[in-house]
Amino acid sequence: KEKLIQLVEQSYLRKDIPEFKAGDTIAVYYKVVEGNKRKSLIIEGVVIRVNGGGIAKTFTIRKVTAGVGVERIIPVNSPMIDKIEVLKLEE
């Protein structure tokens, strides 16, 4: 039974996501649906946490907009992610 679950999960894991860790600055191109329109939203900020593993892996990104800090938790394997670019690695 566990092998079957792993086999199904493998088909949902994304292979096009680059490696990043907490402290790295990334840009996430995220698909958003507003009414009947689709657009791509760019979320650029610092990764403050990477959580979990496998299909349940998530990361928290923090960005500052108009002086207000906003944190967003995003599933790594989400089909709503177009792409992720690593802009700056933590030193």
CNS distance restraints for C-alpha pairs under 8 A (distance, minus, plus):
assign (resid   1 and name CA) (resid   5 and name CA) 6.48 0.50 0.50
assign (resid   2 and name CA) (resid   6 and name CA) 6.28 0.50 0.50
assign (resid   3 and name CA) (resid   7 and name CA) 6.11 0.50 0.50
assign (resid   4 and name CA) (resid   8 and name CA) 6.28 0.50 0.50
assign (resid   5 and name CA) (resid   9 and name CA) 6.13 0.50 0.50
assign (resid   6 and name CA) (resid  10 and name CA) 6.09 0.50 0.50
assign (resid   7 and name CA) (resid  11 and name CA) 7.01 0.50 0.50
assign (resid   8 and name CA) (resid  12 and name CA) 7.26 0.50 0.50
assign (resid   9 and name CA) (resid  13 and name CA) 6.57 0.50 0.50
assign (resid   9 and name CA) (resid  54 and name CA) 7.80 0.50 0.50
assign (resid   9 and name CA) (resid  55 and name CA) 6.29 0.50 0.50
assign (resid  12 and name CA) (resid  55 and name CA) 7.00 0.50 0.50
assign (resid  12 and name CA) (resid  77 and name CA) 7.06 0.50 0.50
assign (resid  13 and name CA) (resid  54 and name CA) 7.17 0.50 0.50
assign (resid  13 and name CA) (resid  55 and name CA) 6.07 0.50 0.50
assign (resid  13 and name CA) (resid  77 and name CA) 5.81 0.50 0.50
assign (resid  14 and name CA) (resid  76 and name CA) 7.83 0.50 0.50
assign (resid  14 and name CA) (resid  77 and name CA) 5.48 0.50 0.50
assign (resid  16 and name CA) (resid  83 and name CA) 7.69 0.50 0.50
assign (resid  17 and name CA) (resid  76 and name CA) 7.72 0.50 0.50
assign (resid  17 and name CA) (resid  83 and name CA) 7.03 0.50 0.50
assign (resid  17 and name CA) (resid  84 and name CA) 6.33 0.50 0.50
assign (resid  18 and name CA) (resid  84 and name CA) 6.96 0.50 0.50
assign (resid  18 and name CA) (resid  85 and name CA) 7.39 0.50 0.50
assign (resid  18 and name CA) (resid  86 and name CA) 7.40 0.50 0.50
assign (resid  20 and name CA) (resid  24 and name CA) 6.42 0.50 0.50
assign (resid  20 and name CA) (resid  86 and name CA) 7.07 0.50 0.50
assign (resid  20 and name CA) (resid  89 and name CA) 7.82 0.50 0.50
assign (resid  21 and name CA) (resid  47 and name CA) 6.80 0.50 0.50
assign (resid  21 and name CA) (resid  49 and name CA) 7.53 0.50 0.50
assign (resid  21 and name CA) (resid  50 and name CA) 6.63 0.50 0.50
assign (resid  22 and name CA) (resid  46 and name CA) 7.55 0.50 0.50
assign (resid  22 and name CA) (resid  47 and name CA) 4.86 0.50 0.50
assign (resid  22 and name CA) (resid  48 and name CA) 4.88 0.50 0.50
assign (resid  22 and name CA) (resid  49 and name CA) 5.27 0.50 0.50
assign (resid  22 and name CA) (resid  50 and name CA) 6.46 0.50 0.50
assign (resid  22 and name CA) (resid  90 and name CA) 7.86 0.50 0.50
assign (resid  23 and name CA) (resid  46 and name CA) 5.99 0.50 0.50
assign (resid  23 and name CA) (resid  47 and name CA) 5.47 0.50 0.50
assign (resid  23 and name CA) (resid  48 and name CA) 6.03 0.50 0.50
assign (resid  23 and name CA) (resid  89 and name CA) 7.24 0.50 0.50
assign (resid  23 and name CA) (resid  90 and name CA) 5.17 0.50 0.50
assign (resid  24 and name CA) (resid  46 and name CA) 5.72 0.50 0.50
assign (resid  24 and name CA) (resid  47 and name CA) 5.66 0.50 0.50
assign (resid  24 and name CA) (resid  86 and name CA) 7.20 0.50 0.50
assign (resid  24 and name CA) (resid  87 and name CA) 7.64 0.50 0.50
assign (resid  24 and name CA) (resid  88 and name CA) 5.73 0.50 0.50
assign (resid  24 and name CA) (resid  89 and name CA) 4.63 0.50 0.50
assign (resid  24 and name CA) (resid  90 and name CA) 4.93 0.50 0.50
assign (resid  25 and name CA) (resid  44 and name CA) 7.32 0.50 0.50
assign (resid  25 and name CA) (resid  45 and name CA) 5.49 0.50 0.50
assign (resid  25 and name CA) (resid  46 and name CA) 4.37 0.50 0.50
assign (resid  25 and name CA) (resid  47 and name CA) 6.25 0.50 0.50
assign (resid  25 and name CA) (resid  86 and name CA) 6.25 0.50 0.50
assign (resid  25 and name CA) (resid  87 and name CA) 5.48 0.50 0.50
assign (resid  25 and name CA) (resid  88 and name CA) 4.97 0.50 0.50
assign (resid  25 and name CA) (resid  89 and name CA) 6.49 0.50 0.50
assign (resid  25 and name CA) (resid  90 and name CA) 7.70 0.50 0.50
assign (resid  26 and name CA) (resid  44 and name CA) 5.75 0.50 0.50
assign (resid  26 and name CA) (resid  45 and name CA) 5.80 0.50 0.50
assign (resid  26 and name CA) (resid  46 and name CA) 6.33 0.50 0.50
assign (resid  26 and name CA) (resid  47 and name CA) 7.13 0.50 0.50
assign (resid  26 and name CA) (resid  84 and name CA) 6.88 0.50 0.50
assign (resid  26 and name CA) (resid  85 and name CA) 5.61 0.50 0.50
assign (resid  26 and name CA) (resid  86 and name CA) 4.45 0.50 0.50
assign (resid  26 and name CA) (resid  87 and name CA) 5.15 0.50 0.50
assign (resid  26 and name CA) (resid  88 and name CA) 6.93 0.50 0.50
assign (resid  27 and name CA) (resid  42 and name CA) 6.40 0.50 0.50
assign (resid  27 and name CA) (resid  43 and name CA) 5.56 0.50 0.50
assign (resid  27 and name CA) (resid  44 and name CA) 4.21 0.50 0.50
assign (resid  27 and name CA) (resid  45 and name CA) 6.63 0.50 0.50
assign (resid  27 and name CA) (resid  84 and name CA) 5.73 0.50 0.50
assign (resid  27 and name CA) (resid  85 and name CA) 5.20 0.50 0.50
assign (resid  27 and name CA) (resid  86 and name CA) 6.53 0.50 0.50
assign (resid  27 and name CA) (resid  87 and name CA) 6.89 0.50 0.50
assign (resid  28 and name CA) (resid  41 and name CA) 7.94 0.50 0.50
assign (resid  28 and name CA) (resid  42 and name CA) 5.58 0.50 0.50
assign (resid  28 and name CA) (resid  43 and name CA) 5.03 0.50 0.50
assign (resid  28 and name CA) (resid  44 and name CA) 6.27 0.50 0.50
assign (resid  28 and name CA) (resid  81 and name CA) 7.02 0.50 0.50
assign (resid  28 and name CA) (resid  82 and name CA) 7.73 0.50 0.50
assign (resid  28 and name CA) (resid  83 and name CA) 6.20 0.50 0.50
assign (resid  28 and name CA) (resid  84 and name CA) 4.63 0.50 0.50
assign (resid  28 and name CA) (resid  85 and name CA) 6.62 0.50 0.50
assign (resid  29 and name CA) (resid  40 and name CA) 6.14 0.50 0.50
assign (resid  29 and name CA) (resid  41 and name CA) 5.72 0.50 0.50
assign (resid  29 and name CA) (resid  42 and name CA) 4.65 0.50 0.50
assign (resid  29 and name CA) (resid  43 and name CA) 6.50 0.50 0.50
assign (resid  29 and name CA) (resid  81 and name CA) 5.94 0.50 0.50
assign (resid  29 and name CA) (resid  82 and name CA) 5.31 0.50 0.50
assign (resid  29 and name CA) (resid  83 and name CA) 5.35 0.50 0.50
assign (resid  29 and name CA) (resid  84 and name CA) 6.22 0.50 0.50
assign (resid  30 and name CA) (resid  40 and name CA) 5.47 0.50 0.50
assign (resid  30 and name CA) (resid  41 and name CA) 5.07 0.50 0.50
assign (resid  30 and name CA) (resid  42 and name CA) 6.19 0.50 0.50
assign (resid  30 and name CA) (resid  43 and name CA) 7.26 0.50 0.50
assign (resid  30 and name CA) (resid  80 and name CA) 5.74 0.50 0.50
assign (resid  30 and name CA) (resid  81 and name CA) 4.62 0.50 0.50
assign (resid  30 and name CA) (resid  82 and name CA) 5.82 0.50 0.50
assign (resid  30 and name CA) (resid  83 and name CA) 7.55 0.50 0.50
assign (resid  31 and name CA) (resid  38 and name CA) 6.94 0.50 0.50
assign (resid  31 and name CA) (resid  39 and name CA) 5.86 0.50 0.50
assign (resid  31 and name CA) (resid  40 and name CA) 4.56 0.50 0.50
assign (resid  31 and name CA) (resid  41 and name CA) 6.15 0.50 0.50
assign (resid  31 and name CA) (resid  80 and name CA) 5.07 0.50 0.50
assign (resid  31 and name CA) (resid  81 and name CA) 6.17 0.50 0.50
assign (resid  31 and name CA) (resid  82 and name CA) 6.67 0.50 0.50
assign (resid  32 and name CA) (resid  38 and name CA) 5.77 0.50 0.50
assign (resid  32 and name CA) (resid  39 and name CA) 5.45 0.50 0.50
assign (resid  32 and name CA) (resid  40 and name CA) 6.01 0.50 0.50
assign (resid  32 and name CA) (resid  41 and name CA) 6.63 0.50 0.50
assign (resid  32 and name CA) (resid  80 and name CA) 7.53 0.50 0.50
assign (resid  33 and name CA) (resid  37 and name CA) 5.78 0.50 0.50
assign (resid  33 and name CA) (resid  38 and name CA) 4.57 0.50 0.50
assign (resid  33 and name CA) (resid  39 and name CA) 6.54 0.50 0.50
assign (resid  34 and name CA) (resid  38 and name CA) 6.31 0.50 0.50
assign (resid  34 and name CA) (resid  39 and name CA) 7.92 0.50 0.50
assign (resid  43 and name CA) (resid  63 and name CA) 7.53 0.50 0.50
assign (resid  44 and name CA) (resid  63 and name CA) 6.38 0.50 0.50
assign (resid  45 and name CA) (resid  61 and name CA) 5.91 0.50 0.50
assign (resid  45 and name CA) (resid  62 and name CA) 5.26 0.50 0.50
assign (resid  45 and name CA) (resid  63 and name CA) 4.45 0.50 0.50
assign (resid  45 and name CA) (resid  64 and name CA) 7.62 0.50 0.50
assign (resid  46 and name CA) (resid  61 and name CA) 5.49 0.50 0.50
assign (resid  46 and name CA) (resid  62 and name CA) 5.32 0.50 0.50
assign (resid  46 and name CA) (resid  63 and name CA) 6.62 0.50 0.50
assign (resid  47 and name CA) (resid  59 and name CA) 6.93 0.50 0.50
assign (resid  47 and name CA) (resid  60 and name CA) 5.79 0.50 0.50
assign (resid  47 and name CA) (resid  61 and name CA) 4.42 0.50 0.50
assign (resid  47 and name CA) (resid  62 and name CA) 6.36 0.50 0.50
assign (resid  48 and name CA) (resid  59 and name CA) 7.64 0.50 0.50
assign (resid  48 and name CA) (resid  60 and name CA) 5.68 0.50 0.50
assign (resid  48 and name CA) (resid  61 and name CA) 5.85 0.50 0.50
assign (resid  48 and name CA) (resid  62 and name CA) 6.70 0.50 0.50
assign (resid  49 and name CA) (resid  59 and name CA) 5.50 0.50 0.50
assign (resid  49 and name CA) (resid  60 and name CA) 5.12 0.50 0.50
assign (resid  49 and name CA) (resid  61 and name CA) 7.37 0.50 0.50
assign (resid  50 and name CA) (resid  57 and name CA) 7.41 0.50 0.50
assign (resid  50 and name CA) (resid  58 and name CA) 5.92 0.50 0.50
assign (resid  50 and name CA) (resid  59 and name CA) 4.28 0.50 0.50
assign (resid  50 and name CA) (resid  60 and name CA) 6.50 0.50 0.50
assign (resid  51 and name CA) (resid  57 and name CA) 5.69 0.50 0.50
assign (resid  51 and name CA) (resid  58 and name CA) 5.20 0.50 0.50
assign (resid  51 and name CA) (resid  59 and name CA) 5.92 0.50 0.50
assign (resid  52 and name CA) (resid  56 and name CA) 5.96 0.50 0.50
assign (resid  52 and name CA) (resid  57 and name CA) 4.46 0.50 0.50
assign (resid  52 and name CA) (resid  58 and name CA) 6.40 0.50 0.50
assign (resid  53 and name CA) (resid  57 and name CA) 4.30 0.50 0.50
assign (resid  53 and name CA) (resid  58 and name CA) 7.77 0.50 0.50
assign (resid  55 and name CA) (resid  77 and name CA) 6.46 0.50 0.50
assign (resid  56 and name CA) (resid  75 and name CA) 7.00 0.50 0.50
assign (resid  56 and name CA) (resid  76 and name CA) 7.91 0.50 0.50
assign (resid  56 and name CA) (resid  77 and name CA) 7.85 0.50 0.50
assign (resid  57 and name CA) (resid  75 and name CA) 6.03 0.50 0.50
assign (resid  57 and name CA) (resid  76 and name CA) 5.75 0.50 0.50
assign (resid  57 and name CA) (resid  77 and name CA) 7.33 0.50 0.50
assign (resid  58 and name CA) (resid  73 and name CA) 6.65 0.50 0.50
assign (resid  58 and name CA) (resid  74 and name CA) 5.53 0.50 0.50
assign (resid  58 and name CA) (resid  75 and name CA) 4.19 0.50 0.50
assign (resid  58 and name CA) (resid  76 and name CA) 5.20 0.50 0.50
assign (resid  59 and name CA) (resid  73 and name CA) 5.65 0.50 0.50
assign (resid  59 and name CA) (resid  74 and name CA) 5.53 0.50 0.50
assign (resid  59 and name CA) (resid  75 and name CA) 6.49 0.50 0.50
assign (resid  59 and name CA) (resid  76 and name CA) 6.76 0.50 0.50
assign (resid  60 and name CA) (resid  71 and name CA) 6.53 0.50 0.50
assign (resid  60 and name CA) (resid  72 and name CA) 5.48 0.50 0.50
assign (resid  60 and name CA) (resid  73 and name CA) 4.33 0.50 0.50
assign (resid  60 and name CA) (resid  74 and name CA) 6.32 0.50 0.50
assign (resid  61 and name CA) (resid  71 and name CA) 5.61 0.50 0.50
assign (resid  61 and name CA) (resid  72 and name CA) 5.42 0.50 0.50
assign (resid  61 and name CA) (resid  73 and name CA) 6.52 0.50 0.50
assign (resid  61 and name CA) (resid  74 and name CA) 7.81 0.50 0.50
assign (resid  62 and name CA) (resid  69 and name CA) 6.74 0.50 0.50
assign (resid  62 and name CA) (resid  70 and name CA) 5.61 0.50 0.50
assign (resid  62 and name CA) (resid  71 and name CA) 4.38 0.50 0.50
assign (resid  62 and name CA) (resid  72 and name CA) 6.54 0.50 0.50
assign (resid  63 and name CA) (resid  69 and name CA) 5.75 0.50 0.50
assign (resid  63 and name CA) (resid  70 and name CA) 5.44 0.50 0.50
assign (resid  63 and name CA) (resid  71 and name CA) 6.54 0.50 0.50
assign (resid  64 and name CA) (resid  68 and name CA) 5.35 0.50 0.50
assign (resid  64 and name CA) (resid  69 and name CA) 4.27 0.50 0.50
assign (resid  64 and name CA) (resid  70 and name CA) 6.03 0.50 0.50
assign (resid  65 and name CA) (resid  69 and name CA) 6.37 0.50 0.50
assign (resid  65 and name CA) (resid  70 and name CA) 7.30 0.50 0.50
assign (resid  74 and name CA) (resid  78 and name CA) 7.60 0.50 0.50
assign (resid  77 and name CA) (resid  81 and name CA) 7.92 0.50 0.50
